[in-house]
Amino acid sequence: MQSDDAQYLKRKVKPGNIDVHPTEKALVVHYEVEAAILGEKGDAMHEERKESQKIIRLRSLNASTDVASLARKVVEECKLIHPSKLAEVEHLIFYLQNRKKPIEKEEKKLVKPRELTPFEGMEIDEEANINKIDDYVELLYEDVPEKIRGSTLILHLARNPDNLEELLHNETALGALARVLREDWKHSVELATTIVYIFFCFSSFSQFHGLITHYKIGALCMNIVEHELKRYDLWQDELQKKSKAYILDNLRREHEKAYKKYQSLLVKQEQLLRVALYLLLNLAEDTRTELKMRNKNIVHLLVKTLDRDNEELLVLVISFLKKLSIFLENKNDMAEMDIVEKLACLVPCDHEDVMNVTLRLLLNLSFDTGLRTKMVQVGLLPKITALLGNETHKQIVMCILYHISMDDRAKSMFAYTECIPQLMKMLFEHREEKIDSELISFCINLAANKRNAQIICEGNGLKMLMKRALKFKDPLLMKMIRNVSQHDGPLKQLFLDYVGDLAAQISPEEDEEFVIECLGTLANLTIPDLDWELLLREYNLVPYLKDRLKPGSAEDDLILEVVIMIGTVSMDDSCAAMLAKSGIIPALIELLNAQQEDDEFVCQIIYVFYQMVFHQATRDVIIKDTQAPAYLIDLMHDKNTEIRKVCDNTLDIIAEYDEEWGRKIQSEKFRWHNSQWLEMVESRQMDDSEPYLYGDDPDALERPDLFYSTDGMSSEPGLSPEPYGQFHSPNGDFSVW
């Protein structure tokens, strides 16, 4: 504001808060500027306020910086910071010094191809001008050097996206470029690279893909890639032959000369491959185009390129393979090309982008069981495990290892790596209540192997796991503990110290998922040293177990765990009697009726009966006071092998101790055996098309070999073995013939 009677401008700065910069190593000082225009008498004619900030970048800050000295220097040099805020500044700088770099989200790390390496003959001494495009096109009709110059000038125009629209409408220029590429790509790698790069600039935008398809550049790039890979093989063979010859003749200088020539050719070829493949990758955005590439064997070409050492090319090739690997057919092609062996050579590597994209491809491939097995066979397991400590790759490595750990054969291999100690360290250092799903899922899988479980429990392993699981009521961590508890031997003994803690969790107030795992862990503890009766009484578990047997009282998973728990507890004589008196057996029969279609439920309930008939007290209750034997007879011929096996064993015990049930069981076996025999005979009965049981020969029944064999007996006519109305079969059943 301007005024005739204004005398002077008054400006006042008010310092504000000091913060750290969200991404950089810098302090942000907030302040407010007050400006006032004063009149003759010193009164304010106009006032304005503006909030602003000053960024103080601490470029020299590193791990060894003296924070106190740097804070003093900042306060001295920045007038916006009052000396009284020295301690605050020091605290903020200390925070910046120790702040971890944010982990980048897992995204494709593909970058646009860098500028072309200036090959010999490709240098230009003028600036490209869109108004001279016709002159550049004229050069495309001259010899190869002029064609290279003309295409290079057009490339400089195409690399500016603002020019693409105008070039798009210049059909003469594009047609000439496509024609030159088609006719001369074999004659000059530089020319081919430059023209492909021009079309690559168009391929970076989806709306221009139709143009590239129109000129059939994609198919031409496929031919170029295939041809260059064949040339590479020829170069390799030729170089190998020359190397042997030069070494034999002691021509060291000639050998170095040939190798330098080969390296020069290789650099140019890889530049061409990189641009051509990147163009194809952009076009593969359309799955129909990608399918055409597959039909032209793109997977084979890409896998073959993995032998190269050029890191920029490898990033591109592996990224392309990663994109293709989500389709089953492409994944199978990769498997046939032994891709896992080739990728194993790249793990680990110094180039961060190559490492990152290789692991991502391995993750995609690890969904296939055969390829996971291959990863273990080629020695990838210890290599990948070693990367668990790398923050950049930890998450993706964890996912790959989790997939490998799903295979039972592979689980045991982890015991020979440093994997389990690292995982245990991660678990114990995890300060948050919820553990990463990948980490805990991986641990659950590993704990299913006995040797791994032993390593997990080394030192205070089990104690620390139990402490954390009970503190946070974590069902997944308890599932890991449950897997540890399933292994026979000394591992089960370790749980004696924790049975009380586990039993205390079994109540209606606790989360069902957590209770399921606690019940499952206790049910696994089939050890003689455990006083089950004392445990049931002290924690009043019998009413809970009985209530949960009612169909619909809880989720099926919880009810099943209760049944399994009862089966384990019933091994103890006094516990079995306690359970029988509580009325649990009728409750089990009711549950058996409700869950008769679920084989797991049926098998576990029958197992409880099997355990109870061992004990005199419960045996009498089951045989005399319940209909359990009748249910067992109905189930003795179930389709499920395990159910039949448990049924037979239980019924054998019942038959031994109760004559009446023994006769019923024997009668049922007798009836079943004969019904099976009758069905067999009926299935072989003659029908209208088969008038004779033994074929079409009416004299077949006259054959003597079809009658009794009289081993050790006289073969005189009229004699036969004594007739038996019945005989005892080898399995103890009786049959009528």
PyMOL commands that set and color helices and strands:
alter all, ss='L'
color gray80, all
select helices_A, chain A and resi 67-77+83-98+130-139+144-158+161-168+171-184+189-203+206-214+217-248+252-283+287-295+298-305+311-324+328-336+339-344+352-365+369-377+380-389+394-405+408-416+419-429+437-447+450-456+461-472+475-485+490-504+512-524+532-538+541-547+556-569+573-581+584-594+599-612+616-625+628-635+641-657+659-683+700-702+704-706
alter helices_A, ss='H'
color red, helices_A
select strands_A, chain A and resi 8-20+26-38+44-57+727-728+734-735
alter strands_A, ss='S'
color yellow, strands_A
deselect
rebuild
show_as cartoon
